[in-house]
Amino acid sequence: MPPSFLGGECLTILRPGDAALHITIGVPLEESAPTADEPPGTRSFQFFAVCREPFPAQELPPWIDVADLDAAQAANPEILTPDASLILPTSSWAGCVLPITPRDPRMPISCEGTAPGIEVAADALPPGNHVLYGYTYEPAKNVWTPRVGLLRVVGEAGDDVLPPAVAFTYPVSDSVASTGRGVTLTGCATGNAGTTIEFSWATASNLIAFGDEAWEPFDSLAIADADTFSVPFVPPPGTDYKVVKFRGLATDPAGGQWAAYTRQPMVLEPGCAQPQGGTELVADVCAAGSGAAEPTDAGAGQVALEVCAPGEDSGPDSDTSDSGDGDGDESDGDESDGDESDSGGATGSADSSSGDPAGQGEGFSGCGCAAPASPAPCWLVSLAVVALARRRRRLGLTRPCSQRPRWRPARPSATRPR
């Protein structure tokens, strides 16, 4: 049973002398009846700070120590002895995963047990960026659950000695995006003056085959101090039914880096439907955070701003790989005559509620959100401003519209499929 992290910001900064950070913990269901093959202390939580984000498909070790494993095997001899890399002290994560709540006793998975929440003192962790995780001890189903966002601890030496930071707030859960209507990634970042963030995407198969070499950059931003970002991603031709993930790589002038990854996959489907999913539903059965025992949408306010790929036919059976000129440049708006039905219900007419959400009228065609014939889709900036009006300073939204990221043909490769 995973813990639910209730509330919180994308980036929380703790400085010397600050009050402890309080984190409210919820549970989807109470767990109070262990079976005979479970060890003492089972069905409980412990919380940790992790010094880096796991690479996509990489998992934290399922066993905290040998004592937990021995207790679990004593209760259930069918639990096999794992490889040393699956036990935290002998894994590649040793020294990177730091406890912030005690192992003995761990937090019971109950309303009473989780009611106090957890406290993180300003001096409890070393300076740097930390991803908070909840660990569920329930052999042999021990699981790790990440908290959205980052905790940044500033020591006596100040901010300047810390690496930059970047985190995603959308998408943070399983999501679906159409190849004819992109999706907008949102999140937060901080760093010294001159820090840049490179945004990349990669298919799941290429990540397995090529690791870090699989990332394909599609946009970059410059940052200074704490800020938020909103970056559109328009899938290139030929990505129908691909499973993808995203990376934000922040680099400062001194060479300090921090990599953030979207943790759950996004499936790219043909057509022009609006993005689905991507926000995290957290259950709060004890009403610890919201006052109601109902699932809470933790992604509320982190809206996915759809971005149409101009020149795409709007019909669900269209051959999207042949639309446009294939290089990602804006089209002249004549690829669709507006007669085909959109998978999102739009026909491309100027008076359609979904076909012209920005009220641009004449010159729109193609996907439901309707990209303009002009190569400068300023309506995207307007939508982003409205959606992020309550945020702090934004990044990237003040760039000239002509600087919208464009797809470039990939360099030929004999070993790397596209």
Phi, psi and omega in degrees: 000118182279151173283156173252123175272117186256130180074194179102163181252166177297318180229117177249128183247127176249126179244161179306131180091349178292153173294155180299145176281124177261132179239122180278133183246131174243171177225144175293320179211152174281140179242106186226008183229078178294153179272172185293337182265018176251144183282167174302143179083004180292170181055061182212163181248148165223150186239143187224158169249131184246135191278354177204160177276135177298141173298149179310134180076357176274139182243150171285153182301136183285347180243130181284321179201173182292328180299318177298317181296315180299317180296320180293319180289329177295324179278331182218093182298347180284349177286120183281154176285121184279168172297152182302332180290349180261007175243125192311308184297337181251017180257176177288351180267357180303131181087345179263337183254113186245131180288141173242354170228156187288154175282326183228108000269152171281169184279122177296146178275078181209164179298319180292319184290326183267352184305320181293343186067201177229154179238134177240110181286154183297334182253015183279342183231154177290154178303143180138186178266142181222137171261127180273137180229144167260137179248124178261118177266104180208068185307141000260036182246040179297132183224155175251139180232116182280152172266137178294136178097183184233150168252122182249118181258122180257126179269190181297334181284349176092183184288329191298335183271355182273152173290166176291173180220145175210143179212150178263141171247349172204131355276147177238000178223177179306138182212163177230133176230148179269149181287341178269349179219110189288203181216155179249127177274136177236159179173201184219162182202158173205159180170171178292161178305136182095358178288140177236154175240126174257125179259131183225162174228161178201148174281154180299321181294321179290327177296321178292319185281323190239354180061226183298337180290349184281342187290133178246109180296143176226351177194163175209154181223154172255141183230161171205127182066185182288138182198172176243162179223160177214109189237120179282143175237120177250112183301139178285166178301149176084016182254012179305133177067016174280149173254123189230161171225167184233154177228141168244117183248110179267133180226130179259170184300336180274358180097358177294142183222155170212131180249129174247141181233144169289131193275334180247154185285155171244132178260130178263121181245149178291156179111196187229024181292155177290154179302146178237147178071203178095338176260153186266123175269118180247130183268136184232068187295336180271000181058037182286328186251323188251349183083005179218138183277058180232152175303141181246135178277101183291345181267009181304130182092340178268075189280139174275114180271118185284143180232118182280148172266107185302147176090355179284138172293148187270349182284145182294341180262008183293152175272090187292338181290344181258356184281152181069194181260003172085355182252007176085357178289156180294144181270175179270008172082010184253011181288333182238139178265003176083002182270337182280149182276141179274146177293341176265005175099000183265155178245356180091000178286152186293335184263008178285136183295328178264345184275344181213065185293337181270359179070028183279340175070228188301141179105355180262142177199173175090234188291167185302323181277351166062096175279142182287159177292332179292148177283012181234085184283073183294339179299333178297318178298319180298316179298318181296321180297317180296314184292331185249021187298331183269007180269176173283187182311141181262161175245140170083343185277351179261003178290149176305144183299334180293349180267015175305135183302134179243149178277136176248146178301136178292147176294140180302143177216135181276345185243350187241105185292152175238000000 
